[in-house]
Each structure stands twice: as structure tokens, then as C-alpha cells.
Amino acid sequence: MRLEGKSALITGAGSGIGREAAKLFAGEGARVVVADRDVAGGEATVRAVSEAGGEASFVETDVASSESVRAAIAHAEERHGALHVLFNNAGIFPDDDGDPIATPEHVWDRVMDVNLKGVFLGCKHGIPALLRAGGGSIINTASFVAVMGAATAQIAYTASKGGVLAMTREIAVIYARQGIRANALCPGPVNTPLLEELLSDPAARARRLVHVPMGRLAEAEEVARAALFLASEDAAYVNGTSFLVDGAITGAYVTPE
């Protein structure tokens, strides 16, 4: 029960890593706020948590909207009295995000709005709540592509996640003496519906997997378990890190045959 007595807000919790994190956090005693634009997905996450004996509520949230994020934070405080864990996990990866020449400007703008501005807004409105609670943990989802380049171009996504990494380090330093820890969770490729669709082409899948030393994608629960560690007091002195959960991709020059 590593999160007993704590409340946690998770954006993008209607599916994938966010849903698995909601289930894990609740299983460790947290009262979870599921924040997502996808009403059906968010409500399904709440049902999954409830069926497992946990406590969760859903609030429809557009992370690119300041008022929407403010309302989600207010929901968490009003319902649970305080906010202790903020997991800024929501993100998008559009099909037409490619190299700098091919990527449409509106795609760039939308990715930045969700992936980077969304994390900023979560921190902007969430940090005051964490301070009111006496401190807490911020987990911002970045990516392994924030620390290395890839020839399978996704320029807006990569740039947005690099911004999350830099912003998280600065937040960690600013609030380190006020009881707030901030860490960037950097997953490798994860077996989610979004990536499965992207890698439905066998050639595209093979091109990526050849660079993964473990020879497989991560499972969403494996990444969520890293978020659980960062959320808990087990990580009490972990602050300002780029917490890689990438199966050694960023450590590899060549992979096993």
C-alpha cells in the first residue's frame, strides 16, 4: 500500500499506460482521478479500478485547455481534500508527424499543444495543489526519443518530448526544497493500440524491433510500474531524472542476433 492515503491525478488515463497506472495506483491505496478527453475510455478505466476494489473518479479533460486542466485539479482537491501525485501522461502521435519538410504546421502545433503545453498546464495548475498538500510527486511522460535521434522521423513528437524533459528538470530544481519531486518518465516503444496500429506493417515493425535489445515492445503495465515507483516514497530521493524504461535501447550500439 505504497500510496495509501494519497490522491493521484492521471491524464490520458482512458487507455494504455495511463489506464494501467490508474489500476496500479489504486491497488496501492491511492484515490485516483482519471482525466481524459475520451469519455468512454475514462469511464472504462474507472470501472476497471472499481471492479478491483479501488477508488477512482472520471473528469473529462482537454490537457491543451487551461480551464479544463484547472477544473480537473479542482475536482481532485474537492473530492479528496488534497492532491499528492500528478502524472502528466496524456500525449498524441499523429500519423502525419514525419520529418521537418513533410510535417504540416498544424500537426506540429497540435502535438505541441497536447504533449508539451499539456504538461506545462498540468504543472501550472497542479503545483499549487501539491504545495497546499505539503508536497508530492510529479511524473511527466517524455520518451526515449527525447535523448536520442531516430531515422523513423516523428519530428513534432520528438521535439515535444525533449521539451518535457528540459521542463521537468527545471521544475525539479525550483521546487526541490518545497517537498515536490519531478521526474520525466521516458518509455521505449510500448505495446499500446496506438503503436500497434502504427506497426501493423510487418516491415515497419521489423525495422524498429531490430533495434530493441530485448526483442519486444514494452507492456503498458511495465511502464506504469515505473510511474508507481516514482510516485511513491520508495523514490523519495529521486528528483529531476530522465527515468528510462526502454529495454536498453538507448544503451545499445548493436543488438543480439
ZADO-1210 file (C-alpha; in nm, 4 decimals, padded with zeros to 6 digits):
<atoms>
<atom x="00.0000" y="00.0000" z="00.0000" code="MET" pos="1"/>
<atom x="00.2685" y="00.2463" z="-00.1078" code="ARG" pos="2"/>
<atom x="00.0162" y="00.5201" z="-00.1908" code="LEU" pos="3"/>
<atom x="-00.2245" y="00.4708" z="00.0993" code="GLU" pos="4"/>
<atom x="-00.3906" y="00.7974" z="00.1976" code="GLY" pos="5"/>
<atom x="-00.2741" y="00.9721" z="-00.1206" code="LYS" pos="6"/>
<atom x="-00.4736" y="01.1089" z="-00.4120" code="SER" pos="7"/>
<atom x="-00.3416" y="01.0976" z="-00.7667" code="ALA" pos="8"/>
<atom x="-00.4495" y="01.2615" z="-01.0896" code="LEU" pos="9"/>
<atom x="-00.3510" y="01.0853" z="-01.4131" code="ILE" pos="10"/>
<atom x="-00.4040" y="01.2454" z="-01.7534" code="THR" pos="11"/>
<atom x="-00.4521" y="01.0214" z="-02.0553" code="GLY" pos="12"/>
<atom x="-00.5823" y="00.7537" z="-01.8193" code="ALA" pos="13"/>
<atom x="-00.8507" y="00.6319" z="-02.0586" code="GLY" pos="14"/>
<atom x="-00.6164" y="00.3764" z="-02.2149" code="SER" pos="15"/>
<atom x="-00.2612" y="00.2460" z="-02.2362" code="GLY" pos="16"/>
<atom x="-00.0039" y="00.3459" z="-01.9755" code="ILE" pos="17"/>
<atom x="-00.2485" y="00.5823" z="-01.8047" code="GLY" pos="18"/>
<atom x="-00.5097" y="00.3117" z="-01.7516" code="ARG" pos="19"/>
<atom x="-00.2546" y="00.0646" z="-01.6174" code="GLU" pos="20"/>
<atom x="-00.1174" y="00.3328" z="-01.3859" code="ALA" pos="21"/>
<atom x="-00.4664" y="00.4100" z="-01.2566" code="ALA" pos="22"/>
<atom x="-00.5180" y="00.0437" z="-01.1723" code="LYS" pos="23"/>
<atom x="-00.1767" y="00.0072" z="-01.0086" code="LEU" pos="24"/>
<atom x="-00.2005" y="00.3329" z="-00.8107" code="PHE" pos="25"/>
<atom x="-00.5459" y="00.2416" z="-00.6823" code="ALA" pos="26"/>
<atom x="-00.4232" y="-00.1065" z="-00.5927" code="GLY" pos="27"/>
<atom x="-00.1570" y="00.0590" z="-00.3781" code="GLU" pos="28"/>
<atom x="-00.4184" y="00.2619" z="-00.1910" code="GLY" pos="29"/>
<atom x="-00.4428" y="00.5836" z="-00.3935" code="ALA" pos="30"/>
<atom x="-00.7694" y="00.7592" z="-00.4675" code="ARG" pos="31"/>
<atom x="-00.7366" y="00.8151" z="-00.8407" code="VAL" pos="32"/>
<atom x="-00.8742" y="01.0868" z="-01.0664" code="VAL" pos="33"/>
<atom x="-00.8911" y="00.9618" z="-01.4244" code="VAL" pos="34"/>
<atom x="-00.8543" y="01.2582" z="-01.6618" code="ALA" pos="35"/>
<atom x="-00.9055" y="01.2094" z="-02.0360" code="ASP" pos="36"/>
<atom x="-01.0839" y="01.3556" z="-02.3368" code="ARG" pos="37"/>
<atom x="-01.2175" y="01.0095" z="-02.4183" code="ASP" pos="38"/>
<atom x="-01.5267" y="00.9756" z="-02.2014" code="VAL" pos="39"/>
<atom x="-01.5877" y="00.6096" z="-02.2844" code="ALA" pos="40"/>
<atom x="-01.2256" y="00.5182" z="-02.2211" code="GLY" pos="41"/>
<atom x="-01.2088" y="00.7151" z="-01.8972" code="GLY" pos="42"/>
<atom x="-01.5258" y="00.5596" z="-01.7629" code="GLU" pos="43"/>
<atom x="-01.3979" y="00.2144" z="-01.8589" code="ALA" pos="44"/>
<atom x="-01.0838" y="00.2805" z="-01.6546" code="THR" pos="45"/>
<atom x="-01.2938" y="00.3831" z="-01.3549" code="VAL" pos="46"/>
<atom x="-01.4939" y="00.0595" z="-01.3870" code="ARG" pos="47"/>
<atom x="-01.1744" y="-00.1467" z="-01.4041" code="ALA" pos="48"/>
<atom x="-01.0414" y="00.0215" z="-01.0897" code="VAL" pos="49"/>
<atom x="-01.3718" y="-00.0201" z="-00.9063" code="SER" pos="50"/>
<atom x="-01.4037" y="-00.3864" z="-01.0023" code="GLU" pos="51"/>
<atom x="-01.0610" y="-00.4453" z="-00.8490" code="ALA" pos="52"/>
<atom x="-01.1727" y="-00.2809" z="-00.5242" code="GLY" pos="53"/>
<atom x="-01.0055" y="00.0552" z="-00.5795" code="GLY" pos="54"/>
<atom x="-01.1381" y="00.4110" z="-00.5762" code="GLU" pos="55"/>
<atom x="-01.1477" y="00.6250" z="-00.8895" code="ALA" pos="56"/>
<atom x="-01.3498" y="00.9027" z="-01.0490" code="SER" pos="57"/>
<atom x="-01.3511" y="01.0411" z="-01.4020" code="PHE" pos="58"/>
<atom x="-01.3275" y="01.4001" z="-01.5182" code="VAL" pos="59"/>
<atom x="-01.3399" y="01.4852" z="-01.8879" code="GLU" pos="60"/>
<atom x="-01.0237" y="01.6844" z="-01.9563" code="THR" pos="61"/>
<atom x="-00.8590" y="01.8535" z="-02.2530" code="ASP" pos="62"/>
<atom x="-00.4982" y="01.8970" z="-02.1423" code="VAL" pos="63"/>
<atom x="-00.4444" y="02.1704" z="-02.4038" code="ALA" pos="64"/>
<atom x="-00.7081" y="02.3880" z="-02.2306" code="SER" pos="65"/>
<atom x="-00.6056" y="02.5822" z="-01.9211" code="SER" pos="66"/>
<atom x="-00.9610" y="02.5967" z="-01.7874" code="GLU" pos="67"/>
<atom x="-01.0133" y="02.2246" z="-01.8421" code="SER" pos="68"/>
<atom x="-00.6941" y="02.1341" z="-01.6560" code="VAL" pos="69"/>
<atom x="-00.7748" y="02.3795" z="-01.3755" code="ARG" pos="70"/>
<atom x="-01.1140" y="02.2120" z="-01.3384" code="ALA" pos="71"/>
<atom x="-00.9567" y="01.8650" z="-01.3206" code="ALA" pos="72"/>
<atom x="-00.7200" y="01.9743" z="-01.0432" code="ILE" pos="73"/>
<atom x="-01.0112" y="02.1367" z="-00.8583" code="ALA" pos="74"/>
<atom x="-01.2088" y="01.8122" z="-00.8906" code="HIS" pos="75"/>
<atom x="-00.9234" y="01.6204" z="-00.7279" code="ALA" pos="76"/>
<atom x="-00.8954" y="01.8615" z="-00.4359" code="GLU" pos="77"/>
<atom x="-01.2693" y="01.8919" z="-00.3812" code="GLU" pos="78"/>
<atom x="-01.3273" y="01.5180" z="-00.3948" code="ARG" pos="79"/>
<atom x="-01.0246" y="01.4055" z="-00.1939" code="HIS" pos="80"/>
<atom x="-00.9216" y="01.7118" z="00.0056" code="GLY" pos="81"/>
<atom x="-00.5736" y="01.7282" z="-00.1442" code="ALA" pos="82"/>
<atom x="-00.3599" y="01.6239" z="-00.4398" code="LEU" pos="83"/>
<atom x="-00.0377" y="01.4315" z="-00.3767" code="HIS" pos="84"/>
<atom x="00.0584" y="01.2755" z="-00.7122" code="VAL" pos="85"/>
<atom x="00.0330" y="01.4362" z="-01.0555" code="LEU" pos="86"/>
<atom x="00.1019" y="01.2089" z="-01.3531" code="PHE" pos="87"/>
<atom x="00.1029" y="01.4201" z="-01.6707" code="ASN" pos="88"/>
<atom x="00.0786" y="01.1282" z="-01.9093" code="ASN" pos="89"/>
<atom x="-00.1511" y="01.2375" z="-02.1947" code="ALA" pos="90"/>
<atom x="00.0058" y="01.2584" z="-02.5386" code="GLY" pos="91"/>
<atom x="-00.0573" y="01.2159" z="-02.9101" code="ILE" pos="92"/>
<atom x="00.1445" y="01.0792" z="-03.2010" code="PHE" pos="93"/>
<atom x="-00.0273" y="01.1674" z="-03.5321" code="PRO" pos="94"/>
<atom x="00.0314" y="00.9593" z="-03.8444" code="ASP" pos="95"/>
<atom x="00.1396" y="01.2653" z="-04.0438" code="ASP" pos="96"/>
<atom x="00.4112" y="01.3653" z="-03.7986" code="ASP" pos="97"/>
<atom x="00.7215" y="01.2977" z="-04.0066" code="GLY" pos="98"/>
<atom x="01.0359" y="01.4858" z="-04.0994" code="ASP" pos="99"/>
<atom x="01.0557" y="01.8676" z="-04.0824" code="PRO" pos="100"/>
<atom x="00.9763" y="01.9060" z="-04.4523" code="ILE" pos="101"/>
<atom x="00.6767" y="01.6743" z="-04.4621" code="ALA" pos="102"/>
<atom x="00.5123" y="01.7550" z="-04.1287" code="THR" pos="103"/>
<atom x="00.2224" y="02.0015" z="-04.1713" code="PRO" pos="104"/>
<atom x="00.2401" y="02.3077" z="-03.9496" code="GLU" pos="105"/>
<atom x="-00.0992" y="02.2362" z="-03.7948" code="HIS" pos="106"/>
<atom x="00.0246" y="01.8918" z="-03.6897" code="VAL" pos="107"/>
<atom x="00.3285" y="02.0477" z="-03.5236" code="TRP" pos="108"/>
<atom x="00.1041" y="02.2947" z="-03.3394" code="ASP" pos="109"/>
<atom x="-00.1386" y="02.0273" z="-03.2211" code="ARG" pos="110"/>
<atom x="00.1380" y="01.7973" z="-03.0944" code="VAL" pos="111"/>
<atom x="00.2963" y="02.0844" z="-02.9031" code="MET" pos="112"/>
<atom x="-00.0409" y="02.1835" z="-02.7584" code="ASP" pos="113"/>
<atom x="-00.1062" y="01.8376" z="-02.6179" code="VAL" pos="114"/>
<atom x="00.2363" y="01.6889" z="-02.5465" code="ASN" pos="115"/>
<atom x="00.4228" y="01.9956" z="-02.4217" code="LEU" pos="116"/>
<atom x="00.1722" y="02.2664" z="-02.3340" code="LYS" pos="117"/>
<atom x="-00.0486" y="01.9997" z="-02.1755" code="GLY" pos="118"/>
<atom x="00.2317" y="01.9047" z="-01.9354" code="VAL" pos="119"/>
<atom x="00.3033" y="02.2732" z="-01.8646" code="PHE" pos="120"/>
<atom x="-00.0637" y="02.3352" z="-01.7824" code="LEU" pos="121"/>
<atom x="-00.0759" y="02.0298" z="-01.5612" code="GLY" pos="122"/>
<atom x="00.2200" y="02.1654" z="-01.3656" code="CYS" pos="123"/>
<atom x="00.0930" y="02.5246" z="-01.3700" code="LYS" pos="124"/>
<atom x="-00.2349" y="02.4284" z="-01.2050" code="HIS" pos="125"/>
<atom x="-00.1176" y="02.1163" z="-01.0230" code="GLY" pos="126"/>
<atom x="00.1870" y="02.2509" z="-00.8407" code="ILE" pos="127"/>
<atom x="-00.0166" y="02.4922" z="-00.6225" code="PRO" pos="128"/>
<atom x="-00.2327" y="02.1951" z="-00.5191" code="ALA" pos="129"/>
<atom x="00.0751" y="01.9872" z="-00.4351" code="LEU" pos="130"/>
<atom x="00.2127" y="02.2774" z="-00.2298" code="LEU" pos="131"/>
<atom x="-00.1168" y="02.3029" z="-00.0419" code="ARG" pos="132"/>
<atom x="-00.0840" y="01.9320" z="00.0356" code="ALA" pos="133"/>
<atom x="00.2660" y="01.9829" z="00.1748" code="GLY" pos="134"/>
<atom x="00.4458" y="01.8392" z="-00.1268" code="GLY" pos="135"/>
<atom x="00.4168" y="01.5471" z="-00.3622" code="GLY" pos="136"/>
<atom x="00.5379" y="01.3810" z="-00.6794" code="SER" pos="137"/>
<atom x="00.5120" y="01.4956" z="-01.0408" code="ILE" pos="138"/>
<atom x="00.5675" y="01.2411" z="-01.3161" code="ILE" pos="139"/>
<atom x="00.5794" y="01.3785" z="-01.6703" code="ASN" pos="140"/>
<atom x="00.5761" y="01.1348" z="-01.9594" code="THR" pos="141"/>
<atom x="00.8576" y="01.2103" z="-02.2026" code="ALA" pos="142"/>
<atom x="01.0126" y="00.9405" z="-02.4234" code="SER" pos="143"/>
<atom x="01.3377" y="00.7664" z="-02.5051" code="PHE" pos="144"/>
<atom x="01.3412" y="00.9708" z="-02.8282" code="VAL" pos="145"/>
<atom x="01.3992" y="01.2780" z="-02.6109" code="ALA" pos="146"/>
<atom x="01.7559" y="01.1548" z="-02.5522" code="VAL" pos="147"/>
<atom x="01.8437" y="01.0084" z="-02.8946" code="MET" pos="148"/>
<atom x="01.7613" y="01.0543" z="-03.2615" code="GLY" pos="149"/>
<atom x="01.5652" y="00.8243" z="-03.4911" code="ALA" pos="150"/>
<atom x="01.5577" y="00.7946" z="-03.8688" code="ALA" pos="151"/>
<atom x="01.1917" y="00.6913" z="-03.8453" code="THR" pos="152"/>
<atom x="01.1001" y="01.0579" z="-03.8327" code="ALA" pos="153"/>
<atom x="00.8453" y="01.1999" z="-03.5886" code="GLN" pos="154"/>
<atom x="00.9833" y="01.5495" z="-03.5529" code="ILE" pos="155"/>
<atom x="00.6995" y="01.7166" z="-03.3611" code="ALA" pos="156"/>
<atom x="00.6651" y="01.4280" z="-03.1170" code="TYR" pos="157"/>
<atom x="01.0400" y="01.4124" z="-03.0580" code="THR" pos="158"/>
<atom x="01.0697" y="01.7881" z="-03.0064" code="ALA" pos="159"/>
<atom x="00.7722" y="01.7943" z="-02.7695" code="SER" pos="160"/>
<atom x="00.9193" y="01.5172" z="-02.5552" code="LYS" pos="161"/>
<atom x="01.2567" y="01.6907" z="-02.5459" code="GLY" pos="162"/>
<atom x="01.0748" y="01.9953" z="-02.4132" code="GLY" pos="163"/>
<atom x="00.9069" y="01.7842" z="-02.1445" code="VAL" pos="164"/>
<atom x="01.2479" y="01.6553" z="-02.0381" code="LEU" pos="165"/>
<atom x="01.4008" y="02.0024" z="-02.0047" code="ALA" pos="166"/>
<atom x="01.0936" y="02.1470" z="-01.8331" code="MET" pos="167"/>
<atom x="01.0824" y="01.8624" z="-01.5816" code="THR" pos="168"/>
<atom x="01.4447" y="01.9128" z="-01.4797" code="ARG" pos="169"/>
<atom x="01.3824" y="02.2810" z="-01.4147" code="GLU" pos="170"/>
<atom x="01.0645" y="02.2160" z="-01.2153" code="ILE" pos="171"/>
<atom x="01.2556" y="01.9611" z="-01.0057" code="ALA" pos="172"/>
<atom x="01.5179" y="02.2196" z="-00.9150" code="VAL" pos="173"/>
<atom x="01.2721" y="02.5050" z="-00.8496" code="ILE" pos="174"/>
<atom x="01.0583" y="02.3096" z="-00.6029" code="TYR" pos="175"/>
<atom x="01.3136" y="02.0679" z="-00.4538" code="ALA" pos="176"/>
<atom x="01.3105" y="02.2438" z="-00.1141" code="ARG" pos="177"/>
<atom x="00.9331" y="02.2691" z="-00.1047" code="GLN" pos="178"/>
<atom x="00.8644" y="01.8978" z="-00.0881" code="GLY" pos="179"/>
<atom x="00.7914" y="01.8413" z="-00.4570" code="ILE" pos="180"/>
<atom x="00.9797" y="01.5903" z="-00.6702" code="ARG" pos="181"/>
<atom x="00.9532" y="01.5985" z="-01.0505" code="ALA" pos="182"/>
<atom x="01.0764" y="01.3256" z="-01.2812" code="ASN" pos="183"/>
<atom x="01.0433" y="01.2554" z="-01.6526" code="ALA" pos="184"/>
<atom x="00.9336" y="00.9032" z="-01.7379" code="LEU" pos="185"/>
<atom x="01.0969" y="00.8020" z="-02.0677" code="CYS" pos="186"/>
<atom x="00.9435" y="00.4844" z="-02.2107" code="PRO" pos="187"/>
<atom x="01.0701" y="00.2969" z="-02.5108" code="GLY" pos="188"/>
<atom x="00.8144" y="00.1682" z="-02.7652" code="PRO" pos="189"/>
<atom x="00.5110" y="00.0380" z="-02.5774" code="VAL" pos="190"/>
<atom x="00.2576" y="-00.2239" z="-02.6843" code="ASN" pos="191"/>
<atom x="-00.0462" y="00.0057" z="-02.6934" code="THR" pos="192"/>
<atom x="-00.3262" y="00.0234" z="-02.9533" code="PRO" pos="193"/>
<atom x="-00.1700" y="00.3415" z="-03.0950" code="LEU" pos="194"/>
<atom x="00.1675" y="00.1822" z="-03.1654" code="LEU" pos="195"/>
<atom x="00.0178" y="-00.1489" z="-03.2721" code="GLU" pos="196"/>
<atom x="-00.1684" y="00.0358" z="-03.5463" code="GLU" pos="197"/>
<atom x="00.1486" y="00.2186" z="-03.6476" code="LEU" pos="198"/>
<atom x="00.3450" y="-00.1080" z="-03.6615" code="LEU" pos="199"/>
<atom x="00.0771" y="-00.3140" z="-03.8351" code="SER" pos="200"/>
<atom x="00.3043" y="-00.3218" z="-04.1403" code="ASP" pos="201"/>
<atom x="00.5467" y="-00.6153" z="-04.0818" code="PRO" pos="202"/>
<atom x="00.8351" y="-00.4303" z="-04.2466" code="ALA" pos="203"/>
<atom x="00.7867" y="-00.1243" z="-04.0255" code="ALA" pos="204"/>
<atom x="00.7629" y="-00.3470" z="-03.7187" code="ARG" pos="205"/>
<atom x="01.0793" y="-00.5382" z="-03.8069" code="ALA" pos="206"/>
<atom x="01.2716" y="-00.2160" z="-03.8713" code="ARG" pos="207"/>
<atom x="01.2003" y="-00.0954" z="-03.5206" code="ARG" pos="208"/>
<atom x="01.2283" y="-00.4220" z="-03.3286" code="LEU" pos="209"/>
<atom x="01.5758" y="-00.4938" z="-03.4660" code="VAL" pos="210"/>
<atom x="01.6974" y="-00.2011" z="-03.2542" code="HIS" pos="211"/>
<atom x="01.5359" y="-00.3268" z="-02.9319" code="VAL" pos="212"/>
<atom x="01.7848" y="-00.5442" z="-02.7400" code="PRO" pos="213"/>
<atom x="01.5057" y="-00.7322" z="-02.5631" code="MET" pos="214"/>
<atom x="01.3393" y="-00.8078" z="-02.8971" code="GLY" pos="215"/>
<atom x="00.9912" y="-00.6925" z="-02.7967" code="ARG" pos="216"/>
<atom x="00.7866" y="-00.3865" z="-02.7126" code="LEU" pos="217"/>
<atom x="00.7291" y="-00.2896" z="-02.3517" code="ALA" pos="218"/>
<atom x="00.3922" y="-00.3670" z="-02.1998" code="GLU" pos="219"/>
<atom x="00.1940" y="-00.0726" z="-02.0650" code="ALA" pos="220"/>
<atom x="00.1921" y="-00.2225" z="-01.7151" code="GLU" pos="221"/>
<atom x="00.5730" y="-00.2393" z="-01.7122" code="GLU" pos="222"/>
<atom x="00.5944" y="00.1353" z="-01.7736" code="VAL" pos="223"/>
<atom x="00.3135" y="00.2039" z="-01.5249" code="ALA" pos="224"/>
<atom x="00.5104" y="00.0193" z="-01.2572" code="ARG" pos="225"/>
<atom x="00.7965" y="00.2641" z="-01.3079" code="ALA" pos="226"/>
<atom x="00.5498" y="00.5501" z="-01.2636" code="ALA" pos="227"/>
<atom x="00.4275" y="00.3861" z="-00.9425" code="LEU" pos="228"/>
<atom x="00.7845" y="00.3784" z="-00.8113" code="PHE" pos="229"/>
<atom x="00.8330" y="00.7479" z="-00.8920" code="LEU" pos="230"/>
<atom x="00.5006" y="00.8325" z="-00.7274" code="ALA" pos="231"/>
<atom x="00.5850" y="00.6513" z="-00.4051" code="SER" pos="232"/>
<atom x="00.8178" y="00.7235" z="-00.1144" code="GLU" pos="233"/>
<atom x="01.0415" y="00.4455" z="-00.2472" code="ASP" pos="234"/>
<atom x="01.1670" y="00.7231" z="-00.4778" code="ALA" pos="235"/>
<atom x="01.1989" y="00.9843" z="-00.2016" code="ALA" pos="236"/>
<atom x="01.5434" y="01.0977" z="-00.3228" code="TYR" pos="237"/>
<atom x="01.4771" y="01.0536" z="-00.6948" code="VAL" pos="238"/>
<atom x="01.4307" y="01.4002" z="-00.8409" code="ASN" pos="239"/>
<atom x="01.4989" y="01.5650" z="-01.1765" code="GLY" pos="240"/>
<atom x="01.5753" y="01.2384" z="-01.3532" code="THR" pos="241"/>
<atom x="01.5209" y="01.1154" z="-01.7062" code="SER" pos="242"/>
<atom x="01.3834" y="00.7796" z="-01.5913" code="PHE" pos="243"/>
<atom x="01.4381" y="00.5467" z="-01.8863" code="LEU" pos="244"/>
<atom x="01.2214" y="00.2373" z="-01.9232" code="VAL" pos="245"/>
<atom x="01.3404" y="00.1379" z="-02.2684" code="ASP" pos="246"/>
<atom x="01.4709" y="-00.2183" z="-02.2544" code="GLY" pos="247"/>
<atom x="01.8284" y="-00.0873" z="-02.3103" code="ALA" pos="248"/>
<atom x="01.7538" y="00.0766" z="-02.6467" code="ILE" pos="249"/>
<atom x="01.9451" y="00.3918" z="-02.5552" code="THR" pos="250"/>
<atom x="02.2382" y="00.1842" z="-02.4309" code="GLY" pos="251"/>
<atom x="02.2776" y="-00.0231" z="-02.7464" code="ALA" pos="252"/>
<atom x="02.5182" y="00.0066" z="-03.0389" code="TYR" pos="253"/>
<atom x="02.4270" y="-00.3276" z="-03.1953" code="VAL" pos="254"/>
<atom x="02.1683" y="-00.5750" z="-03.0677" code="THR" pos="255"/>
<atom x="02.1893" y="-00.9530" z="-03.0176" code="PRO" pos="256"/>
<atom x="02.1388" y="-01.1719" z="-03.3226" code="GLU" pos="257"/>
</atoms>
